């Protein structure tokens, strides 16, 4: 009984403050989910004040997390079921898997946006500093959005390349499964888009990956600008001169590679152009 009497909160402390300070204390208490009395008591005895995040946002985060888990499970099921994969059209499966990956990326962006929104709703509890922590991931995930943008841009650039060669009179056939361009029935062309990767030193890097399984005769490496929207230049790389699966390019490269660099597709169109031979009848 004696301990109960000593622990009973019967003593009142009177605190003088300005109207601005009163409003700030009440706002901090509300952000922490506490009454003003309990908030001041906890601060005074040294308890760490935890902010309260909107319960509705927490529910939304949980829902998105669940949806992302189901999509990941569906993708895993497709990739591990060899029988179903074997009877599917490769081009259709490629579009389907890319669609699932794009959906997962969209959910990741939504999660980050919700986390940012939730943090913005928590009032700063340190009145003297008036600072808010900003969530910064340990890894820069901007490349995920850039890769998604490049996947969407790839068919458009392939179509423009196909039309540019066709305008010179070349006969272009596109393999619907691999996406290779068969030019005049003579050589195959593959287009590879490469995003710009800035380095800590202030320079830029581009990584070109060759799909040796498709065995194109010429790989057109399209180097994108930093915004991933505009094209910087083109490298027309013949398979006979490329011995590795990956090539790394910088702002300035060896002369051997610079010999394949072009500002536009004029050289590719020149290679595709049909030239009539003098003295030969085509009737």
Backbone as CSV, one residue per row, in Angstrom:
resi,resn,N_x,N_y,N_z,CA_x,CA_y,CA_z,C_x,C_y,C_z
1,UNK,0.840,-1.203,0.000,0.000,0.000,0.000,0.871,1.248,0.000
2,UNK,2.012,1.151,0.728,2.879,2.316,0.806,3.461,2.643,-0.560
3,UNK,3.855,1.565,-1.342,4.412,1.778,-2.668,3.379,2.372,-3.613
4,UNK,2.112,1.933,-3.463,1.049,2.454,-4.321,0.858,3.945,-4.097
5,UNK,0.946,4.373,-2.844,0.776,5.796,-2.551,1.917,6.617,-3.126
6,UNK,3.136,6.049,-3.069,4.288,6.792,-3.604,4.244,6.890,-5.127
7,UNK,3.643,5.862,-5.781,3.591,5.851,-7.243,2.382,6.582,-7.801
8,UNK,1.451,6.955,-6.976,0.258,7.658,-7.445,0.641,9.056,-7.933
9,UNK,0.118,9.432,-9.105,0.444,10.742,-9.690,-0.522,11.790,-9.153
10,UNK,-0.193,12.306,-7.987,-1.058,13.299,-7.337,-0.438,14.685,-7.306
11,UNK,0.835,14.758,-7.689,1.534,16.052,-7.639,1.429,16.731,-9.001
12,UNK,1.074,17.989,-9.009,0.930,18.753,-10.241,2.052,19.775,-10.364
13,UNK,2.566,19.895,-11.579,3.583,20.890,-11.880,2.985,21.939,-12.817
14,UNK,3.215,23.192,-12.516,2.705,24.270,-13.336,3.830,24.782,-14.239
15,UNK,3.559,24.840,-15.542,4.562,25.266,-16.517,4.067,26.521,-17.210
16,UNK,4.885,27.521,-17.225,4.552,28.761,-17.926,5.145,28.733,-19.330
17,UNK,4.373,29.171,-20.328,4.850,29.178,-21.711,4.081,30.213,-22.512
18,UNK,4.563,30.505,-23.700,3.891,31.453,-24.579,2.806,30.719,-25.372
19,UNK,1.999,31.469,-26.093,0.960,30.858,-26.924,1.580,29.999,-28.025
20,UNK,2.694,30.488,-28.598,3.369,29.711,-29.649,3.927,28.404,-29.094
21,UNK,4.515,28.470,-27.913,5.058,27.258,-27.304,3.956,26.283,-26.937
22,UNK,2.832,26.793,-26.482,1.686,25.935,-26.141,1.187,25.188,-27.391
23,UNK,1.080,25.934,-28.502,0.621,25.310,-29.747,1.604,24.242,-30.217
24,UNK,2.901,24.525,-30.065,3.911,23.563,-30.499,3.871,22.304,-29.637
25,UNK,3.703,22.480,-28.319,3.633,21.325,-27.406,2.417,20.464,-27.734
26,UNK,1.281,21.110,-27.974,0.069,20.356,-28.301,0.219,19.606,-29.629
27,UNK,0.880,20.243,-30.607,1.091,19.585,-31.902,2.022,18.385,-31.755
28,UNK,3.075,18.548,-30.959,4.000,17.444,-30.733,3.328,16.280,-30.019
29,UNK,2.493,16.611,-29.036,1.775,15.574,-28.297,0.824,14.816,-29.211
30,UNK,0.137,15.555,-30.093,-0.794,14.908,-31.021,-0.046,14.009,-31.999
31,UNK,1.124,14.484,-32.473,1.915,13.676,-33.395,2.402,12.391,-32.735
32,UNK,2.636,12.445,-31.435,3.097,11.265,-30.692,1.951,10.395,-30.214
33,UNK,0.703,10.853,-30.393,-0.442,10.076,-29.938,-0.615,10.087,-28.440
34,UNK,-0.185,11.164,-27.792,-0.245,11.269,-26.336,-1.023,12.503,-25.926
35,UNK,-1.510,12.478,-24.690,-2.093,13.691,-24.134,-0.960,14.664,-23.823
36,UNK,-1.295,15.954,-23.664,-0.278,16.949,-23.365,0.415,16.618,-22.047
37,UNK,-0.378,16.195,-21.050,0.176,15.871,-19.741,1.171,14.719,-19.820
38,UNK,0.749,13.661,-20.513,1.625,12.493,-20.606,2.851,12.803,-21.459
39,UNK,2.661,13.603,-22.494,3.783,13.969,-23.352,4.850,14.726,-22.561
40,UNK,4.404,15.730,-21.788,5.367,16.521,-21.007,6.046,15.670,-19.941
41,UNK,5.280,14.760,-19.328,5.859,13.901,-18.301,6.906,12.973,-18.905
42,UNK,6.605,12.377,-20.066,7.559,11.460,-20.704,8.834,12.188,-21.140
43,UNK,8.662,13.398,-21.683,9.830,14.186,-22.084,10.665,14.552,-20.862
44,UNK,9.977,14.918,-19.793,10.686,15.353,-18.594,11.493,14.269,-17.931
45,UNK,11.013,13.025,-17.960,11.746,11.939,-17.302,12.708,11.238,-18.263
46,UNK,12.767,11.712,-19.512,13.775,11.188,-20.430,13.313,10.064,-21.323
47,UNK,11.989,9.798,-21.415,11.505,8.751,-22.311,11.649,9.213,-23.760
48,UNK,11.946,8.265,-24.657,12.028,8.583,-26.075,10.617,8.635,-26.654
49,UNK,10.307,9.746,-27.318,8.971,9.921,-27.879,8.912,9.322,-29.275
50,UNK,7.960,8.431,-29.487,7.759,7.816,-30.788,6.573,8.465,-31.486
51,UNK,6.781,8.824,-32.780,5.691,9.403,-33.547,4.702,8.328,-33.990
52,UNK,3.494,8.728,-34.265,2.445,7.816,-34.712,2.212,8.027,-36.198
53,UNK,2.308,6.970,-36.976,2.077,7.038,-38.421,0.628,6.680,-38.699
54,UNK,0.057,7.365,-39.660,-1.337,7.172,-40.026,-1.629,5.687,-40.238
55,UNK,-2.617,5.156,-39.524,-2.945,3.729,-39.628,-3.411,3.358,-41.027
56,UNK,-4.060,4.278,-41.722,-4.526,4.009,-43.080,-3.350,3.786,-44.025
57,UNK,-2.282,4.567,-43.839,-1.094,4.385,-44.664,-0.443,3.040,-44.381
58,UNK,-0.418,2.644,-43.126,0.153,1.344,-42.774,-0.621,0.226,-43.455
59,UNK,-1.952,0.334,-43.468,-2.770,-0.665,-44.145,-2.499,-0.717,-45.640
60,UNK,-2.334,0.447,-46.248,-2.037,0.504,-47.680,-0.686,-0.123,-47.978
61,UNK,0.303,0.159,-47.125,1.620,-0.445,-47.302,1.537,-1.973,-47.222
62,UNK,0.778,-2.467,-46.281,0.629,-3.915,-46.120,-0.019,-4.534,-47.347
63,UNK,-1.018,-3.828,-47.926,-1.712,-4.343,-49.113,-0.767,-4.411,-50.318
64,UNK,0.006,-3.333,-50.517,0.941,-3.312,-51.640,2.003,-4.392,-51.465
65,UNK,2.464,-4.569,-50.228,3.463,-5.599,-49.957,2.909,-6.984,-50.284
66,UNK,1.641,-7.216,-49.948,1.024,-8.498,-50.257,0.878,-8.719,-51.753
67,UNK,0.466,-7.659,-52.482,0.328,-7.763,-53.935,1.673,-8.065,-54.588
68,UNK,2.722,-7.423,-54.090,4.050,-7.642,-54.659,4.508,-9.079,-54.408
69,UNK,4.212,-9.608,-53.228,4.565,-10.988,-52.932,3.851,-11.977,-53.844
70,UNK,2.564,-11.706,-54.128,1.818,-12.596,-55.022,2.361,-12.544,-56.448
71,UNK,2.739,-11.344,-56.909,3.309,-11.225,-58.251,4.635,-11.964,-58.349
72,UNK,5.464,-11.829,-57.293,6.726,-12.543,-57.283,6.528,-14.052,-57.306
73,UNK,5.529,-14.543,-56.564,5.235,-15.972,-56.574,4.738,-16.456,-57.920
74,UNK,3.929,-15.612,-58.589,3.424,-15.969,-59.914,4.558,-16.053,-60.925
75,UNK,5.471,-15.080,-60.867,6.614,-15.090,-61.777,7.485,-16.321,-61.532
76,UNK,7.714,-16.658,-60.267,8.510,-17.840,-59.939,7.846,-19.108,-60.455
77,UNK,6.506,-19.170,-60.377,5.777,-20.341,-60.856,5.961,-20.511,-62.357
78,UNK,5.882,-19.389,-63.093,6.069,-19.450,-64.549,7.471,-19.948,-64.911
79,UNK,8.466,-19.417,-64.222,9.846,-19.715,-64.591,10.267,-21.124,-64.193
80,UNK,9.577,-21.731,-63.230,9.946,-23.079,-62.778,9.105,-24.165,-63.431
81,UNK,8.052,-23.777,-64.167,7.194,-24.761,-64.832,7.654,-24.915,-66.282
82,UNK,8.588,-25.825,-66.512,9.181,-25.974,-67.835,8.169,-26.440,-68.878
83,UNK,7.172,-27.250,-68.471,6.197,-27.763,-69.431,5.350,-26.637,-70.006
84,UNK,4.862,-25.747,-69.122,4.045,-24.623,-69.602,4.868,-23.635,-70.409
85,UNK,6.130,-23.421,-70.000,6.978,-22.497,-70.748,7.265,-23.026,-72.142
86,UNK,7.379,-24.348,-72.260,7.738,-24.940,-73.543,6.684,-24.766,-74.621
87,UNK,5.414,-24.666,-74.229,4.346,-24.554,-75.227,3.939,-23.114,-75.483
88,UNK,4.548,-22.173,-74.797,4.202,-20.758,-74.964,5.062,-20.126,-76.051
89,UNK,4.474,-19.130,-76.720,5.219,-18.354,-77.704,6.275,-17.515,-76.985
90,UNK,7.555,-17.601,-77.396,8.628,-16.868,-76.678,8.382,-15.371,-76.611
91,UNK,7.903,-14.788,-77.715,7.666,-13.342,-77.731,6.559,-12.969,-76.757
92,UNK,5.513,-13.813,-76.702,4.410,-13.564,-75.768,4.890,-13.667,-74.320
93,UNK,5.706,-14.708,-74.024,6.207,-14.871,-72.665,7.123,-13.718,-72.274
94,UNK,7.913,-13.212,-73.241,8.808,-12.087,-72.949,7.999,-10.855,-72.549
95,UNK,6.930,-10.582,-73.324,6.080,-9.433,-72.994,5.381,-9.639,-71.656
96,UNK,4.958,-10.872,-71.394,4.248,-11.168,-70.150,5.150,-10.974,-68.937
97,UNK,6.372,-11.504,-69.022,7.313,-11.382,-67.904,7.725,-9.934,-67.697
98,UNK,7.955,-9.199,-68.790,8.287,-7.777,-68.668,7.143,-6.997,-68.037
99,UNK,5.907,-7.399,-68.359,4.757,-6.740,-67.749,4.716,-6.950,-66.242
100,UNK,5.017,-8.185,-65.817,5.045,-8.477,-64.375,6.156,-7.690,-63.697
101,UNK,7.344,-7.635,-64.334,8.460,-6.889,-63.752,8.136,-5.403,-63.646
102,UNK,7.462,-4.858,-64.686,7.067,-3.444,-64.641,6.090,-3.191,-63.505
103,UNK,5.171,-4.152,-63.284,4.200,-4.007,-62.208,4.894,-4.018,-60.846
104,UNK,5.911,-4.882,-60.697,6.658,-4.935,-59.441,7.392,-3.625,-59.207
105,UNK,7.990,-3.069,-60.281,8.691,-1.786,-60.154,7.724,-0.693,-59.743
106,UNK,6.505,-0.709,-60.349,5.497,0.283,-59.991,5.134,0.184,-58.510
107,UNK,5.021,-1.036,-58.005,4.704,-1.224,-56.587,5.846,-0.751,-55.697
108,UNK,7.093,-0.980,-56.127,8.233,-0.498,-55.345,8.212,1.022,-55.250
109,UNK,7.898,1.678,-56.364,7.811,3.141,-56.353,6.674,3.610,-55.448
110,UNK,5.546,2.877,-55.482,4.414,3.236,-54.633,4.768,3.092,-53.159
111,UNK,5.529,2.045,-52.821,5.960,1.857,-51.432,6.843,3.015,-50.975
112,UNK,7.791,3.408,-51.835,8.672,4.522,-51.470,7.886,5.816,-51.297
113,UNK,6.894,6.040,-52.187,6.076,7.248,-52.074,5.274,7.257,-50.781
114,UNK,4.735,6.092,-50.400,3.948,6.011,-49.172,4.818,6.218,-47.941
115,UNK,6.042,5.669,-47.983,6.957,5.872,-46.856,7.281,7.351,-46.704
116,UNK,7.528,8.019,-47.840,7.815,9.456,-47.799,6.625,10.235,-47.266
117,UNK,5.414,9.858,-47.716,4.200,10.546,-47.251,3.981,10.320,-45.762
118,UNK,4.230,9.086,-45.301,4.041,8.783,-43.880,5.006,9.589,-43.022
119,UNK,6.252,9.705,-43.490,7.239,10.459,-42.714,6.885,11.939,-42.679
120,UNK,6.289,12.445,-43.753,5.943,13.868,-43.778,4.822,14.194,-42.808
121,UNK,4.023,13.174,-42.419,2.912,13.409,-41.501,3.351,13.422,-40.037
122,UNK,4.559,12.942,-39.773,5.050,12.924,-38.397,5.646,14.280,-38.074
123,UNK,5.107,14.960,-37.100,5.589,16.281,-36.721,6.951,16.177,-36.054
124,UNK,7.840,17.153,-36.258,9.143,17.119,-35.583,8.959,17.266,-34.080
125,UNK,9.592,16.374,-33.318,9.417,16.380,-31.876,10.507,17.166,-31.158
126,UNK,11.579,17.483,-31.867,12.655,18.269,-31.286,12.415,19.733,-31.646
127,UNK,11.879,20.494,-30.702,11.481,21.869,-30.986,12.684,22.735,-31.301
128,UNK,13.814,22.472,-30.667,14.987,23.326,-30.854,15.582,23.187,-32.246
129,UNK,15.593,21.964,-32.810,16.211,21.754,-34.101,15.226,21.882,-35.254
130,UNK,13.974,21.497,-35.049,12.947,21.571,-36.086,13.401,20.862,-37.361
131,UNK,13.872,19.625,-37.193,14.345,18.879,-38.350,13.504,17.631,-38.553
132,UNK,13.441,17.187,-39.793,12.777,15.936,-40.112,13.768,15.052,-40.865
133,UNK,13.768,13.783,-40.544,14.637,12.853,-41.241,14.018,12.494,-42.578
134,UNK,14.840,12.416,-43.607,14.401,12.040,-44.942,14.951,10.665,-45.249
135,UNK,14.069,9.779,-45.672,14.489,8.407,-45.960,15.355,8.380,-47.219
136,UNK,16.556,7.850,-47.108,17.463,7.713,-48.239,17.914,6.263,-48.318
137,UNK,17.513,5.530,-49.378,17.922,4.135,-49.483,19.431,4.023,-49.580
138,UNK,19.958,2.901,-49.083,21.402,2.679,-49.142,21.873,2.532,-50.574
139,UNK,20.976,2.131,-51.458,21.323,1.948,-52.871,20.418,2.821,-53.730
140,UNK,20.989,3.391,-54.797,20.216,4.237,-55.701,19.415,3.340,-56.640
141,UNK,18.084,3.413,-56.531,17.215,2.565,-57.341,16.652,3.286,-58.561
142,UNK,17.228,4.434,-58.929,16.743,5.135,-60.109,16.932,4.295,-61.374
143,UNK,17.945,3.423,-61.355,18.219,2.634,-62.547,17.053,1.703,-62.895
144,UNK,16.267,1.309,-61.896,15.124,0.428,-62.152,14.110,1.128,-63.051
145,UNK,13.806,2.376,-62.739,12.877,3.151,-63.546,13.457,3.431,-64.924
146,UNK,14.770,3.686,-64.991,15.416,3.956,-66.280,15.356,2.717,-67.172
147,UNK,15.635,1.544,-66.598,15.565,0.303,-67.377,14.156,0.044,-67.889
148,UNK,13.157,0.358,-67.077,11.769,0.194,-67.525,11.481,1.119,-68.702
149,UNK,11.980,2.348,-68.607,11.771,3.314,-69.682,12.454,2.855,-70.973
150,UNK,13.647,2.280,-70.844,14.366,1.805,-72.033,13.659,0.613,-72.670
151,UNK,13.073,-0.267,-71.851,12.321,-1.392,-72.419,11.126,-0.901,-73.222
152,UNK,10.489,0.170,-72.741,9.362,0.729,-73.473,9.823,1.431,-74.746
153,UNK,11.019,2.007,-74.712,11.539,2.759,-75.845,12.123,1.854,-76.924
154,UNK,12.567,0.659,-76.561,13.255,-0.237,-77.498,12.436,-0.549,-78.750
155,UNK,11.158,-0.965,-78.640,10.393,-1.264,-79.861,10.265,-0.054,-80.786
156,UNK,10.151,1.131,-80.213,10.033,2.344,-81.028,11.312,2.602,-81.818
157,UNK,12.478,2.423,-81.181,13.748,2.647,-81.872,13.974,1.570,-82.934
158,UNK,13.578,0.332,-82.645,13.692,-0.737,-83.641,12.839,-0.407,-84.860
159,UNK,11.626,0.080,-84.630,10.733,0.425,-85.733,11.302,1.566,-86.573
160,UNK,11.854,2.591,-85.927,12.456,3.706,-86.655,13.650,3.236,-87.485
161,UNK,14.451,2.328,-86.919,15.598,1.779,-87.655,15.136,0.970,-88.851
162,UNK,14.100,0.180,-88.642,13.547,-0.643,-89.724,13.040,0.236,-90.870
163,UNK,12.343,1.316,-90.546,11.813,2.212,-91.570,12.924,2.964,-92.293
164,UNK,13.965,3.363,-91.541,15.077,4.099,-92.150,15.768,3.246,-93.209
165,UNK,15.965,1.966,-92.936,16.598,1.085,-93.926,15.646,0.790,-95.075
166,UNK,14.371,0.623,-94.765,13.388,0.341,-95.816,13.260,1.511,-96.784
167,UNK,13.450,2.741,-96.285,13.360,3.918,-97.150,14.468,3.960,-98.196
168,UNK,15.555,3.228,-97.979,16.642,3.181,-98.960,16.401,2.111,-100.008
169,UNK,15.275,1.394,-99.887,14.963,0.327,-100.820,15.326,-1.048,-100.328
170,UNK,15.799,-1.150,-99.097,16.183,-2.451,-98.553,14.950,-3.253,-98.166
171,UNK,15.088,-4.559,-98.237,14.017,-5.461,-97.821,14.291,-5.902,-96.379
172,UNK,13.389,-5.531,-95.462,13.597,-5.797,-94.038,12.536,-6.775,-93.550
173,UNK,12.987,-7.845,-92.938,12.087,-8.797,-92.293,12.464,-8.890,-90.820
174,UNK,11.458,-8.828,-89.961,11.703,-8.881,-88.520,11.278,-10.224,-87.961
175,UNK,12.176,-10.860,-87.248,11.864,-12.120,-86.578,11.011,-11.814,-85.357
176,UNK,9.735,-12.250,-85.326,8.855,-11.907,-84.198,9.307,-12.502,-82.874
177,UNK,10.057,-13.599,-82.914,10.484,-14.246,-81.669,11.713,-13.579,-81.072
178,UNK,12.717,-13.298,-81.901,13.981,-12.751,-81.398,14.075,-11.240,-81.531
179,UNK,13.298,-10.658,-82.465,13.378,-9.223,-82.698,14.499,-8.824,-83.633
180,UNK,15.233,-9.802,-84.195,16.312,-9.507,-85.130,15.745,-8.991,-86.454
181,UNK,16.492,-8.080,-87.074,16.125,-7.550,-88.386,16.961,-8.263,-89.449
182,UNK,16.290,-8.948,-90.354,16.939,-9.673,-91.444,16.948,-8.760,-92.660
183,UNK,18.142,-8.262,-93.043,18.281,-7.221,-94.062,18.647,-7.847,-95.402
184,UNK,17.746,-7.684,-96.364,17.958,-8.167,-97.736,18.277,-9.658,-97.800
185,UNK,17.929,-10.390,-96.746,18.249,-11.808,-96.717,19.734,-12.068,-96.654
186,UNK,20.519,-11.052,-96.241,21.975,-11.168,-96.277,22.630,-11.101,-94.895
187,UNK,22.144,-10.218,-94.022,22.752,-10.121,-92.693,21.696,-9.728,-91.666
188,UNK,21.968,-10.113,-90.414,21.028,-9.879,-89.320,21.532,-8.743,-88.440
189,UNK,20.587,-7.910,-87.981,20.910,-6.747,-87.157,20.156,-6.829,-85.836
190,UNK,20.863,-6.579,-84.733,20.241,-6.515,-83.411,20.511,-5.149,-82.808
191,UNK,19.509,-4.580,-82.141,19.666,-3.281,-81.485,19.720,-3.466,-79.981
192,UNK,20.711,-2.846,-79.353,20.870,-2.913,-77.898,20.950,-1.502,-77.340
193,UNK,20.013,-1.160,-76.453,20.014,0.162,-75.817,20.830,0.105,-74.541
194,UNK,21.685,1.099,-74.346,22.542,1.137,-73.158,22.328,2.451,-72.425
195,UNK,22.004,2.349,-71.127,21.771,3.550,-70.329,23.081,4.194,-69.909
196,UNK,23.038,5.476,-69.694,24.208,6.229,-69.259,24.385,6.053,-67.746
197,UNK,25.593,5.688,-67.335,25.898,5.461,-65.919,26.955,6.472,-65.468
198,UNK,26.548,7.522,-64.773,27.543,8.503,-64.290,28.406,7.900,-63.189
199,UNK,29.667,8.259,-63.175,30.594,7.770,-62.166,30.875,8.855,-61.138
200,UNK,31.474,8.458,-60.024,31.811,9.416,-58.976,32.857,10.428,-59.444
201,UNK,33.636,10.045,-60.456,34.678,10.939,-60.970,34.123,11.999,-61.915
202,UNK,32.829,11.890,-62.240,32.223,12.879,-63.120,32.152,12.459,-64.579
203,UNK,32.662,11.275,-64.907,32.600,10.776,-66.273,31.376,9.869,-66.439
204,UNK,31.173,9.352,-67.644,30.025,8.500,-67.937,30.497,7.150,-68.458
205,UNK,29.678,6.132,-68.197,29.976,4.790,-68.672,28.733,4.195,-69.315
206,UNK,28.966,3.341,-70.337,27.897,2.591,-70.982,28.337,1.132,-71.080
207,UNK,27.447,0.223,-70.729,27.748,-1.206,-70.804,26.909,-1.816,-71.926
208,UNK,27.593,-2.413,-72.914,26.923,-3.044,-74.049,26.982,-4.553,-73.856
209,UNK,25.826,-5.187,-73.810,25.757,-6.646,-73.651,25.308,-7.258,-74.981
210,UNK,26.054,-8.263,-75.435,25.771,-8.906,-76.712,25.018,-10.208,-76.478
211,UNK,23.965,-10.400,-77.242,23.181,-11.627,-77.141,23.754,-12.628,-78.140
212,UNK,24.765,-13.367,-77.720,25.434,-14.295,-78.626,24.550,-15.472,-79.006
213,UNK,23.503,-15.709,-78.213,22.595,-16.809,-78.551,21.847,-16.507,-79.850
214,UNK,21.581,-15.226,-80.123,20.886,-14.843,-81.351,21.835,-14.754,-82.536
215,UNK,23.125,-14.570,-82.268,24.169,-14.514,-83.283,23.873,-13.486,-84.384
216,UNK,23.646,-12.220,-84.038,23.461,-11.199,-85.073,24.792,-10.905,-85.756
217,UNK,24.729,-10.509,-87.025,25.951,-10.147,-87.740,26.440,-8.761,-87.324
218,UNK,25.489,-7.865,-87.037,25.819,-6.516,-86.591,24.969,-6.177,-85.384
219,UNK,25.605,-5.717,-84.320,24.887,-5.210,-83.152,24.970,-3.693,-83.168
220,UNK,23.812,-3.042,-83.220,23.756,-1.584,-83.168,23.601,-1.193,-81.707
221,UNK,24.687,-0.720,-81.116,24.659,-0.283,-79.721,24.206,1.168,-79.672
222,UNK,23.039,1.390,-79.082,22.459,2.735,-78.997,22.791,3.307,-77.626
223,UNK,23.683,4.284,-77.585,24.048,4.902,-76.307,23.060,6.025,-76.002
224,UNK,22.408,5.919,-74.827,21.419,6.905,-74.427,22.078,8.011,-73.602
225,UNK,21.432,9.173,-73.625,21.879,10.268,-72.773,21.462,9.983,-71.331
226,UNK,21.879,10.852,-70.413,21.605,10.642,-68.994,20.111,10.642,-68.694
227,UNK,19.318,11.382,-69.484,17.877,11.440,-69.243,17.145,10.192,-69.713
228,UNK,17.861,9.272,-70.388,17.287,8.016,-70.895,16.147,8.261,-71.870
229,UNK,16.102,9.434,-72.475,15.067,9.749,-73.452,15.656,10.033,-74.837
230,UNK,16.788,10.709,-74.870,17.419,11.072,-76.135,18.628,10.184,-76.405
231,UNK,18.957,10.034,-77.700,20.053,9.168,-78.127,21.328,9.988,-78.275
232,UNK,22.413,9.478,-77.730,23.707,10.155,-77.813,24.397,9.840,-79.144
233,UNK,24.540,8.544,-79.447,25.164,8.114,-80.696,24.932,6.626,-80.904
234,UNK,25.514,6.099,-81.991,25.356,4.689,-82.346,26.732,4.065,-82.570
235,UNK,26.858,2.803,-82.185,28.048,2.017,-82.507,27.596,0.815,-83.322
236,UNK,28.115,0.678,-84.548,27.803,-0.464,-85.393,28.921,-1.491,-85.217
237,UNK,28.655,-2.503,-84.399,29.687,-3.461,-83.998,29.474,-4.798,-84.703
238,UNK,30.337,-5.145,-85.658,30.209,-6.432,-86.352,30.635,-7.580,-85.456
239,UNK,29.931,-8.695,-85.573,30.206,-9.848,-84.713,31.628,-10.362,-84.903
240,UNK,32.167,-10.220,-86.090,33.497,-10.744,-86.376,34.585,-10.002,-85.599
241,UNK,34.290,-8.766,-85.173,35.290,-7.956,-84.458,35.044,-7.879,-82.958
242,UNK,34.000,-8.555,-82.469,33.681,-8.523,-81.038,33.907,-9.919,-80.461
243,UNK,34.830,-10.012,-79.516,35.200,-11.322,-78.975,34.613,-11.595,-77.590
244,UNK,34.032,-10.579,-76.924,33.505,-10.757,-75.562,31.996,-10.559,-75.552
245,UNK,31.391,-10.964,-74.430,29.941,-10.811,-74.282,29.555,-9.413,-73.834
246,UNK,30.505,-8.684,-73.226,30.214,-7.360,-72.673,31.320,-6.393,-73.095
247,UNK,30.908,-5.195,-73.499,31.856,-4.129,-73.832,31.500,-2.906,-73.005
248,UNK,32.494,-2.296,-72.393,32.289,-1.091,-71.593,32.864,0.112,-72.323
249,UNK,32.018,1.111,-72.524,32.420,2.319,-73.234,32.371,3.522,-72.299
250,UNK,33.203,4.505,-72.581,33.228,5.737,-71.803,32.991,6.935,-72.691
251,UNK,33.216,8.113,-72.148,33.072,9.328,-72.953,34.084,9.340,-74.101
252,UNK,35.258,8.815,-73.836,36.316,8.731,-74.853,36.862,7.311,-74.845
253,UNK,36.940,6.694,-76.040,37.322,5.294,-76.142,38.512,5.127,-77.091
254,UNK,39.040,3.903,-77.113,40.143,3.596,-78.021,39.728,3.808,-79.465
255,UNK,40.705,4.113,-80.301,40.417,4.377,-81.706,39.736,3.185,-82.373
256,UNK,40.088,1.976,-81.916,39.475,0.795,-82.503,37.968,0.786,-82.383
257,UNK,37.448,1.286,-81.253,35.997,1.352,-81.070,35.412,2.609,-81.703
258,UNK,36.151,3.698,-81.663,35.638,4.949,-82.221,35.424,4.838,-83.722
259,UNK,36.098,3.889,-84.373,35.913,3.690,-85.806,34.511,3.192,-86.130
260,UNK,33.832,2.622,-85.119,32.481,2.099,-85.335,31.402,3.088,-84.877
261,UNK,31.796,4.250,-84.433,30.848,5.216,-83.870,30.288,6.136,-84.953
262,UNK,28.943,6.374,-84.865,28.262,7.244,-85.822,27.234,8.095,-85.085
263,UNK,27.013,9.287,-85.616,26.047,10.197,-85.002,24.606,9.795,-85.302
264,UNK,24.408,9.069,-86.401,23.059,8.662,-86.796,23.127,7.282,-87.443
265,UNK,22.034,6.894,-88.115,21.944,5.565,-88.716,22.311,5.574,-90.192
266,UNK,22.956,6.635,-90.666,23.248,6.752,-92.096,24.145,5.612,-92.592
267,UNK,25.142,5.200,-91.793,26.019,4.118,-92.227,25.268,2.796,-92.312
268,UNK,24.397,2.525,-91.347,23.597,1.297,-91.393,22.701,1.307,-92.618
269,UNK,22.099,2.445,-92.924,21.247,2.557,-94.121,22.070,2.388,-95.385
270,UNK,23.306,2.864,-95.369,24.190,2.703,-96.524,24.499,1.226,-96.754
271,UNK,24.716,0.484,-95.658,24.978,-0.948,-95.785,23.754,-1.696,-96.309
272,UNK,22.570,-1.212,-95.956,21.341,-1.895,-96.352,20.879,-1.505,-97.750
273,UNK,21.381,-0.392,-98.262,20.878,0.137,-99.542,21.266,-0.775,-100.699
274,UNK,20.285,-1.018,-101.578,20.514,-1.791,-102.789,21.077,-0.873,-103.871
275,UNK,22.173,-1.283,-104.503,22.792,-0.482,-105.575,22.736,-1.284,-106.877
276,UNK,22.035,-0.753,-107.878,21.964,-1.496,-109.161,23.323,-1.515,-109.861
277,UNK,23.635,-2.626,-110.505,24.877,-2.768,-111.241,24.688,-2.323,-112.678
278,UNK,25.657,-1.603,-113.186,25.580,-1.108,-114.561,25.661,-2.275,-115.536
279,UNK,24.842,-2.194,-116.561,24.868,-3.212,-117.614,24.085,-4.446,-117.279
280,UNK,23.397,-4.452,-116.141,22.605,-5.634,-115.738,21.130,-5.305,-115.886
281,UNK,20.396,-6.169,-116.550,18.967,-5.953,-116.733,18.208,-6.608,-115.584
282,UNK,17.245,-5.830,-114.999,16.454,-6.326,-113.861,15.027,-6.666,-114.274
283,UNK,14.772,-6.707,-115.597,13.420,-7.014,-116.067,13.126,-8.505,-115.933
